[in-house]
Amino acid sequence: MINLHKNRSHSPGLGLMVFAVFFASILLLFPSNLEASELSPLDGLSATDSTRSDQGLGYFENARRDLWTGEVSQNNFVRLLDQAESAFSSINNRAAREYLMARVLLYRGRGELTWGKKADARALFEESMDLAKSSIEQDESAEALRVLADAGSSWMITKGLGGIIKMAPQVQEWSDRSLELDPSNPLALIINAQGQINAPKSAGGDPEAAARRLNALVARRDMDDISLFWGRVSLAQAYDKLKERAEAQRWCELASEVFPEGPMLEDCP
């Protein structure tokens, strides 16, 4: 055992130096990607799996963006998701594969919801949740938990009040856990804040706290446009709950600057 107090009287800085060396040696015992793997199951993939993931994400992000902007063709949307799924299905890492497939199913469900097929959307959201849970069982990550919360939140839309009462506590728990692993995850924060906006006070509702958190989020310089758009719409909803109509309207207008035809603008007060 290293004696950190040895020779302290002769060299005041020696104890700190030895401690620093000792602490650094302890850090070397832990893989440097441990923290990264808690953020996303895509961290640390093999070269082959990483290539397949990148290929699929190219298709997936195009489909995702089309849906958020409102500039979506159903046939093209489905084709892009089919191509993404084909690339993702060949990934060997199970946690990564199931996480990515859960994202595809989530957006297939959102597409069905957009085209009025609520029952089909609900089934897809359930499949997405199942795959996200399986990915988490293999390798818990903030991103897989975020997808799980996202799919659960989307599922609630298809079930009405009864579904909200049943699922809301779980969605809040999943988004809480995602933020524990990655406090900077913007979509997890938005989903979590949505719970504070929409829940009754007795169940943790706090639109004022949600507005504070969302204001800090949308001020960040690292926001992608989808997160920024959803964050601004959510701020409008929070201020509407607080009966600050002018502020709610201002955030709706700012959201429309990101995606002028975004379907979620219909949710603006």
Buried (B, 14 or more C-beta within 10 A) or exposed (E): EEEEEEEBEEEEEBBEEBEEEEEEEEEEEEEEEEEEBBBBBBBBBEEEBBEBBEBBBEBBBBBBBBBBBBEBEEEEBEEBBEBBBEBBEEBEBBBBBBBBBBBBBBBBBBBBBBEEBBEBBBBBBBBBBBBBBBBBEBBBBBBBBBBBBBBBBBBBBBBEEEBBEEBBEBBBBBBBBBBEBBEEBBBBBBBBBBBBBBBEEEEEBBBBBBBBBBEEBBEEEEBEEBBBBBBBBBBBBBBBBBEBEEBBBBBBEBBBEBBEEBBBBEBBE
